[in-house]
Structure formats: structure tokens, C-alpha cells
Amino acid sequence: MVVTADRPPTLPSPVGTGAGAVNRGPDISRWLRSAAPTATMAGPAFALFTILMIVPLIMAICYSFTNWNSLSSTLQFVGLANYRKVFSGGAGMMRPLVVTGVLSLAGTVVINVVAVTLAMLMNRPGRLYKLYRSAVFYPYVVSAIISGFLWSAILNPQGAAEHLLHGLGLGAAPFLTNGNWAVGCLVLVISWNSIGFSLVLYLAGMQTIPSELIEAGQVDGAGPWRRFHDIIWPLLSSTVTVNIVLVLIGLFQTYALVLALTNGGPDGQTQTVAYQILAIGYANGELGYACAGSVVLMVGTAALAAAVIGYRRRKESSLT
């Protein structure tokens, strides 16, 4: 405030940009108007995701600490008893853990190796190659239940595969009647059902690679393997990471195909963790224990996915 003898004192204006201006803060109404279209479009999807995913997840975590079952209306807090039962191998959980691990490891390797090989062969223009891509992708569109019943009709002791072996004069093969054979058949059927999606991702990744780089490799005399190893594969690193993580998550949740193909048999030798959780929850009525198993499976899947992403990021950084 300035005081002179000739004029009365002047006060700083509350509005303006000078030294005496007062900051009015952010324009809340303007921000709300700009955010309204985004909230309108994303709001229904977020609400649906919350109702179908977040709320059931919170409820499953809460019920995992109780003795909830389908036979009693009373609900009691049991602490970590259900989790101790899961980690102690209760209700036959060890064999499903082994089967899930084998399916996840073998399936991830088979699906990615076959998918990237087919992508290399089909990454060419032409209608015939488009037909090949559609044929490989088609099994992914088919429901896992339908795929399981289809392959069950082929591989069961009275199926088409047995008739073919007999017609060729070969002995019968225990495709679904031997535990180890049945697990191997599960890996192959799951791979057949899932390769199409990974193929599309690899094709999309390869089509983003500049053709000039591959042409430069050809000019330098690099053969197909050297071009793939030195040019294509390093530039597909992010696609490989996405494929591995998505395939792992899908294989850890394998249930429908096991149900339709083997129904957990023979003698429970092909039960996965997801299959066992649902069997415990609905067949045995131990819903609290099933919720605990679901939470453990979710945390384990998330931890493994995070570990794979971290490892792949270190590999990608070492390539750049």
C-alpha cells in the first residue's frame, strides 16, 4: 500500500497478473467440463468392471478367512486356517499344482515357438497366406468346452485316433487313460487352441519392423536365420513379453478344457489348480477354502507375471 500527500492510498487489486495479484487457484468448473466427456464414456465400463471384478475379488478375500460352506448358514472367522490348509497340500492340492506347473511351462514354450515359426512363414502378402492365417486363428475362436469335447471324441479309447491306429496295424495308445499321456494331450490341445492368438500378435509385431532393415540384411548376405536372430527377434522383444505373460495367465487358469477333455481323470491325474478349486467349492461345499485357493492362485499368477515382465525388461534393455 502506497500513501502520498496528493492522493488517497491505493489497495492491490484482487484480480490481475501484477505483483499484487491474488491467485484464484485452478478453475474447477472448467476442469469438470473438460473431464465430463471422458467420465461419461469410461463411467459405464468402470462401473461394470467394478461390479464384475473388483467386488467379487474383495468378497473372495473376505470369505477366504471364514468357514463359509454351502451346508451351513453360520459364518465364522477362522483366520489363516484355510491358507494353512492350502499350503499344507490339503484336499489333494499338490498334484494339481504339479499339473498346472507342467501345463504352464510346456504350454508357454510350445505356443510361443510354434506361433513365432508360423508367423515367420506367413508374414507374406497374398490371399493364400491370409487363408492360412485364418485357418490357424480359427481354433482360438472356438470355445474351450467345444474344443475339449471335440478332442475327447478323437482321443478317447473308442475315438477316431484309436480307429486310425488299428487301421494302420498299430497298437492302441492310452491317450486319455494314462496320466502322463493325458497331461501331454492336454498340452497339445491347449496349444492348438491358443496358438492363433499368439500368431496374430507376432504377425502384428513383425509388420512394424521396417522392411529396410531386412533388405539391408539381405544385401549384407545374411541368410534367413541370421536375419531372424539379429534383426527380427530383438525387435520383437516387447511382443514376446506380452505373449509370454498372456499365455502364462491363461494357462494358470485352465479349467474348461480340462473339464471337457479329461474331467480331471484318469484318477485325478490331470486336475489343475483352477479345476480343483471349483471342485472343492461346488462339489465339496468348502467355499471358504476354495476362496483361499483362488486368492493364492491370483497372487501367484500376478507374482509370476511381474517376475517375467521384470526379466524381459532387463533383456530388452540389454539389447538396446
Summary of the structure (lengths in Angstrom):
residues: 320
radius of gyration: 29.3
end to end distance: 61.3
largest distance: 121.7
contacts: 891
relative contact order: 0.12
helix: 69%
strand: 1%
